[in-house]
């Protein structure tokens, strides 16, 4: 677990840290200088440090002096004169080291490295036009805290922006490093310890040790190893429910049932003889009596998944709502069942609920252009929200986790169905709903990344990969 803080929390830490700001700035400058050296800055190289008027510019001045002592030809280009005492102190350090200081203008023809120390976590609004030519320069960019142009809270880029090869930030990751377009512009982000403590995290970044995969007891049998019922499918979309069910089985559930419309039962039974298959009746007639019969069959299973491939027709939507209202056990609501639902139905459920929306489904539940606070508000009503994306956010009423595993290789049809089955299996295997959602998202991303090194990722291939990541490796 790594804490992720907001820029405002970082500013609070600066204020409450007992050590003088100049000491913190000195440490930050050392971290920037070391990162620049890793990028090739050294004797004879030409380094341009772009300095803003605040303490981010102060970090740049300190780094410039240290790089000058390393033998680099360093020029600091000032956007404006320093406006804080600490930044003025840092400017004096750079001048004492023999660093040349010039006003910001067009870039020289040859620069080996650009250090962007203009705004950092203090960026708001839009970048000044004077930076535009520097943003187009071919030299690699090392950003101090944030590339100028990235909103440090949301990660959004309202206008032009530096595209950094590497970003050095201090004490902890910030939300803008992980959200929005931040990951596209920050490059490789390294966190430097400058001696602060006591942060209040806004998010928690999931690591492998935060994402358990429970073992089976020696005496367990198939109905005690975790059982999952998947309800979904319709004409032309049986594959979605089949992928979810297969994923659940390969993710360690001992028994998996698949309930599809009657006309689809034979279609799914053939390619998956290991699944228990049940018929829902015709797609055109989902009467209350049929819903009751489905609930009776499902009562044998620990966790239900509803939604993959059910379609969005009127009868189907009414049936799905009836199932969600009638089922009192653990429920994963996925895909088309989310379109058939609303926050009122989900929060009124008597059983625990995990929902797995992508951005469009999330907008249906919360309104247009949903953000982090919308996800938290939805989770606060009593459910776990696994908001799929890059990164994926897993939010319950107590905390919000970020899962950054995986990447664009998962942007292909059916991978979400695989994830829904994986969540259900881990939940059925004994994890709490929030931990099951987080763990499934993490290993789903890890599996997709590993598979992409061997072939193009498809949902079917990813489903076959699930078993490699379903269990803790032996000691």
N, C-alpha and C positions, 0 to 999 in steps of 0.2 A: 504494500500500500504506500502510495506517495500522496502527500497532501497537495492540493491545488488551491491557490488563494486568489482573491481578486486584487486588482491594482490598489483599490482603496485599503484593503487589509495590509498590503505591502507598505503603503504610506504610513499606516498606523504603527507598524513594526518599526519603521524608521524613527518615528517620534518617541516611542517608548523604550527603545534600546538604550541602555545606559552609556554605552561608549560614544564618544564624539562622532559626528557625521563624517569628519575628515578621516577617522580611522576606518570606518566602513567604506568610504570612497577609495582609500588606499588599497584595501583588500579587493574591492571590485575591479580597480584598475589592474592589479596583478592578474586577476582571473582573465581579463580581456587580453592582456599581453600574452599570457600563456596560450590562449586559444588562437591568437594571431600567429604565434610561432608555430603551432600545429598546422596552420594553413600555409606555412612557408615563409612568413615574415622573418627576416633576419638580416645578416650583414649584406649590404648592397641592395636590398629590395626597397621599393618605393611604396610607401604607405601614406594614404590620404585619410586623415581622421576628420570627419564632419561633426562639428560640435554645436550643440544647441545651447541656449542660455541657462538651462537649469542644471540640476545635479547629474542628469544623464550625460550632459556635456562634460561635467567635472570628471566622471569616470573615464571619458575619452581623453581628457588632458593628462590624467595620471598614466593611462596606457601609452599615450604618445611619448611621454618622457622615458618610460621604461623601454619602449621599442627603440628609441634613439640611442639609449645606452647599449642596446643589443647590436647596434651598428646599422640599423635601418635608416634610410633617408625619409624622415617623417615631416609632413606638413599638416598643420591643423587649419582647416577652413571653417571659420566661424560664421554661423547663421546670424548671431547677434552676440554682443558682449555678455559675459557672465552676469547673472542677476542675483545669485545667492553668494553668501560669504564662502561657503564650501567650494563652490565652483571657481570663485576668484582665487582661493587658496590653491586649487589644482592647476589653474592657469599659471600661477607663479612657479609651481613645480615644473611644468613643461618648459617655461622660458629658461629656468635655471639649468635644465638638461640640454639646452641648445636647440629646442624645437622651433621651427619657423612657423609663425602665425600669420595667416592671411584672411581677408574677408571671403566669404563664400561667393564663388563665381563659377564660370564654366570649368569643367574638369580638364586637367592637362592631358596631352596625348598619351602619356605612358604612366599608368598606375598599376602596381602589382596586387594591391589589396586596398579595399575601401572599408573603413571602420565607421559604421553608422551609429553615432552617439548624439543624435539630434534631439529626439523626443523620448524614446523608450516608453516606459509605462505611463508617461504624462501626455501621450498624444491624444488630441481631441480634434474632431472636425476634418480638415483637409490639409495636405502638405502644401507648403509655399511653392510657387512656380520655380523658384531658384533651384529646387532639388530635382526637377524633371530631367535635366541633362545627365545628372549623376546616376539616376535610376536606369538610364539607358547605356551606361558605360559597361563594357564587357568584363571589367575586373571583378573577381569574386568579392562578396560582401560579407563582413562579419558584423552582426547587429548586436548592440548593447541593450539588453533587456527585451526590446522588440524592434523589428524593422519599422522605420518611420512609414506611416500610412496604415498600419494595422491597428484597429481598435483593440486596446489591451484587455478589455473586459469581454467583448463578444467575439473577437476574432474577425469581425467584418472589415472589409476594405471599401470605404466609401468612394475612393478616387484612385489616384496613382499611389504606388507603393514600391519600396525596395524589396527585391527578392533575395533574401539572404541565403548563403550556403550554410552558415552556422549562426546560431544565436546563443549568447551567454546571458543567462538570467541569474538572479541572486536569491538565495535561501530556499525558494520553492518555485515550482511551475506556477504560472498564472493561467487564469481561465482562457485568455485569448490565445495562448499557445496551442490549445487543444480544440477550441470551438471555431465554428464558422470557417473562414478561409485562412485562419492563422497557420495551420500546419503546412499549407501550400507555400507560404511566404517566409516562415521562420527557419526552414531547413532543419538541420540537426540541432536540437536544443540541449544545451548542457547547463546544469544547475551548479552554481558555485556557492560554497558555504562561506559566508562572510561574518559568522558569529552571532546571528540572530536566533531567537527562540520564542515559543509561545504563540504560534500562529493559530488562527481559527479558520480551518479549511472551508472552502465553498464546495469543493468536490473532492472525491478520493479516486486516485488513478489505480485501477486494478492491476495487480501483478499475479504471477502464477500461484504464489502461496495464499492469495486471497480467494482462489477459485478451486475449491476441493472437488474431488471425485471419489465418493465414499466406496469403500470395499464391501464385498459381500461376506456375511458370516459363513462359517464352514457348514452349518446345518440348514441353511436357508433353502427353500424350494421356490418354484417359479411364481407362485402366487404371493409369496412373502418377499420376493426380491424387488418388488415394485411393479405395479401393473398400470397400464395406460390405455384409455379408450380414445380413439380419434374419430370424430364425427365430421364428415365433410363429403366432398365429391359431388359431381353432377355430370351430365352428358358433356363430353369434351374436356372435362377438368378433373377426371379421376386421378390423374397423376399427382396433383397437389396433396390430396389426402394420403395417397400411397407413399409419397416421399416422407411425410410427417410420421406415419406409422412405422415405416422401415427405420427411420432415424431413431425413433424412440427405442426400438428393439436393439439396434446396434449401439445406442448410448447406454445400454445396461438394464433396461426394464426387463423383468422376467417374463411378462406376458403382455401382449399388445393386441387389442381389438381394433377393428376398422369397420365402422358403420357407414354405409353409403346407400343412396337410393337403390331400390330393388333391382332396377334394370342395369345397374353398374356392378352388382355384387360379383357376378361371374368374371367381369373384366378385371377386377383387382385380385380375385382369388387365384387366378392362373399364375401370374408372375410372382406372387408372394404367398406360397403355401405355408410359410411359418406364421402368418398372421391369422387371428380369429376374425372371420368376416361375418357381418350381420347386415340385413337389409332394412332400409328405412321405410319401405313402401314407395309408391310412385312420387316423383318430384312434384306433380301437380296437386297432390292431396296430402298435406301434412296436418291432419286433424288433431284435436286435443287428445283423443284416445291414442293416436299413434305416438304423440309426444310422451304420454304416460308410459307406453310400452318401451320406448327408447330409454327413458329414465330408469325403468326397471332393469333393463339389460346392463346399462352403464353402472348401476349401483354395485356391480361386482368388482369394479376397477377403482384404483386409488385416485387417479388423476384423469380428468377429461380434457381433450383438446377439441375445440369447436371452431370451424371456419374454413380450413383449407379447401378451396375449390367449390364451395357451396353455391356460388353465384349470388346475384343481388336481386332476384325476382321477388315479387310481393309475397307469395306464399312461403318461399324459402326464408325471407326475412322474418316473417311472423313466427314461423316454426323455430328459428334460431333464438329469437327473443324468449319464446316460451321455454326452450331448453335452458337458457341462461338463468331465467327466473326460477325454474323448477329444480335445477341441480344445486344441491347444497354442499357438495364436496369441492375439493380443489379444482380450479378451472383455468385453463390457458385459452384466452380468446385471441384468435388470430385471423388475419386476412378478411374475407367477406363478412364474417361474424361481427367485425368491428364496424362495418358500414350498417349493419342491422341493429346496432346498439347505440347507446348514448351514455354520458356520465351518470345520469340518474339510474338507469338500469344496472350499470356495473356497480355503483356504490351501494345499491339496495340489496345486492346479493348477500345471502346469509353465510356463504362459504368464501374462503380466500380466493383471490383472483390475481392472475398475471395477464397483462395485455401486451401484445407485441406489435405495435403499429410502426409502419414506415411513415415518412413525412406526410404523405397525402392522407393516410388514415388518421394521423395525429391531428391534422388540420380539421378533419371532419368532426373530431371529438372536442377540440378546443377553440376552433376559429382559425382564420387565415394566419399564415406565417407564424406558427407556434415557436416559442422560445423556451429557454430553460425554466423560467418562472411558470409558464403554462404547464409544463410537464410536472413540476413540483406541485402545482395546485391540483392537477388531476390525481396524482399519487396521494395527496393529503386526504382525499375522500375515502381512502382505505384500501388501495390496491397497489400492486407493483407494476410500474410502467417500464417496459423494455423498449425504448425508443430507438429503432434501428437506424443506422447511418454510420458515418465515419467522422467522429467517433460515435459509438453507441453509448447511450445514457441509460443507466438502470437506477430508477428512483423509487423508493418506498416512502412511507410517511415519516421516516426518521433521517434518511441520508440519501445522497446521490453519488453514484459511482460512474466513472468514465472508463469505458473499455475501448482502447485504441488498437487492439489486435485486428488483423485483417486489413483489407484495402479494397481497391476497385475491382479486384478479381471476383468479389462476391456479388457484384452488380449484374446478376444474371437470373433469369426466371427460375423460381423454385427453391432458391437457397434459404429464403425465409421460412418455407415449410419445413425444411430440414432443421432449422433453428427451433421452431415451435415444438417439434418432437423431442429435441434434445432437452429443452427446458422441462418438459413434462417428465421425461425419464429421470433426470436428476432430482426433481421434486419427489417423484414416486420412490426413489432410492433413499429418501430420508432427509434431504436438505430442506431448509426453510425456503419459502417461495422467492424471497429476495436473493438469497445466496444461489439458489438454483438458476435464476435468471442471469445473474452476473457470471456464474461459472460457465453456463452454456454459451453465453455470448463470447466469453474469452476464448474457450477452446474451439468454438465454431470459427472464430477469426483466425486462430492459430492453424487450424486444419486447412482452411482455405488458402492461407499464405503458403503452407507447405506444399499443398497440391499444385499451386500455380507454378512452382519451380519444376514440375514434371510434365504438366500438360495444361491445356485450357480448362478452367474451372467450369463445370456444369453441375447442376443440382444432383444429377444421378451419380456423377463421379464423387461429388462431395459426400453424398450419403454413404458411398462405399468407403470413404475415408474416416467416417465417424468412429468406427471401432478402434482405430489406432490412437485416438485421443480420449477415449471414454473412461480410462482407468489410470490411477496413479502407477507410474513405473515401479517395478520391484526394487527393493533397497539393494 
